[in-house]
């Protein structure tokens, strides 16, 4: 490290990286008070699962994902009532079969804000490098399975 460097943290950024990275919990750009969230979990390498929670002024936000057999990914999120979230669903590098093709489009159903169910629809396979599908969520515990 260079003498006089101000570009370092002492035990202060690992937790933020875990919440923003593997758990993928972020405040949406332009939002204040965590009213609008962006959930974009980083499913990386051999990491089999990750979860995290963050207390916002609106209430707790949680995100958890787990890799399963044959490339299956389960993603569970919870956001406070009254908040909204854009969810970026990660895609597998190569699907095991056409039935487990990556998620491409999500439909929102149910009466918000008490309960919102987000149902994925699979279409064509694509690599991790392609931008992930985006789903809008408005309340508690959408769950995706691929």
N, C-alpha and C positions, 0 to 999 in steps of 0.2 A: 504494500500500500504506500502511496506517495505521502510524504510528510505534508501536513496541512489539508489533507483531503477531507471534505465534508460529506462525501458520498458513501456513507455506510450507516448501518443501523445496529444497535446493540439489543439483541433478543426482542426485536420489535416487529418483524415482518413475516415470520414463518406462518403464523396463524392467519394473517390476511391472505397469504398466497394459497393456503389450503382451502379457505372459504371461497375465494374468487376462482381458483384453478380447478382442482378435482371436484369439489362440490358445485362449483359454477354459479354461486349466488352473487349477483351484482345489482347495483341500482342502475336503472335505465338512464342513458344520457338525457340530460335536461330535466330529470325528475328531482323533486325535493322530498325529504322525509320518507324516502323509500315507498312512495305511493305507487310507483311504476317500477317493476323489477325486470331483470333479464336473467334467465336461468340458462346457462350454457356450460354444462359439465364437461370437463376434459377427461375423456376415456382414453388413457394413454398406456402404451407398453403392456407389461404383464400385470399391471395393477388390477386385481380381480373385483374390487368394489371400493366405494368411497361414500362418505356421507358427511354432512355438516349442517349446522344451524346457525342462524344469526338473529339477534334480537333487534328489531327495528322499532321506530316509534309507533308503527301500525300494529305490531305484534310479531311473533316469531316466524321466521322463514326457514323451511327445511328442504334439503335436497339429498336424495340417496340414489345410487345406482349400483347395479350388480351385473357382472357378466355371467351368463349361464351356459348350458350346453349348446353346441351347434351354432355358436355366434349369437345366441339370444341375449338381449340387453333389457333389463327391467329398470325403469326410472320412476321414482316416486318423489313428488314435490308437495309441499304445503305452503300456502301463502295466506296472509291475513285477510279476513273479510274486508272488502272495500279497496283492496289493492288489486293491481293487475300485473300480469307477467307475460313476457314473450319468452317462450321456451324453445331453445335450439336443441333438437334431438340429435345426438351423435349417430353416425352411420357406421356399419361394419365395413372392413376393408374388402371382404368378399363373402357373399351370402352362401350358406350351406345348400340352399335349394331355393327355387322360385317362391316357395311358401314363406321363407324367412327373408325375403328381400328387404332392404333397408326402408325405413319409414320415409315417405316423401310428402305426405299431406295429412294434416290433422283437422278434424271437424269438431267444432264446439257445440255441445248440446246441453240441455238442462236449464233450469231457471236460475240465473245468477241473482244475487251473490251468495245465496246459501250453499248451493252445491253445483259444481260444474264438472261434467265428465268430458274428457277429451279422448276421442277414439281415433287411433291411427289407421291409415289405409296404406298398404304397401303397393308400390308399383315397380319401377325398374331398379336393378342393382346399381350401385355406384361406390366409388372408393371413399375412404375417410377424407381425402383431400378436398373433395367437393363440398361446397357450403352445405351445412346441415339444414334439414327442413325446419320451419318455424311454426310453432303452434301458439295460439293465444289462450291463456287460462285466466279465469276470473275469480276463483275461490279456492276450495280445499281439495287436496289429494288427487290430482290427475295421475293416472298410472299408465305407463306405456309398456307394452311387451312386443318384442319383435321375434 
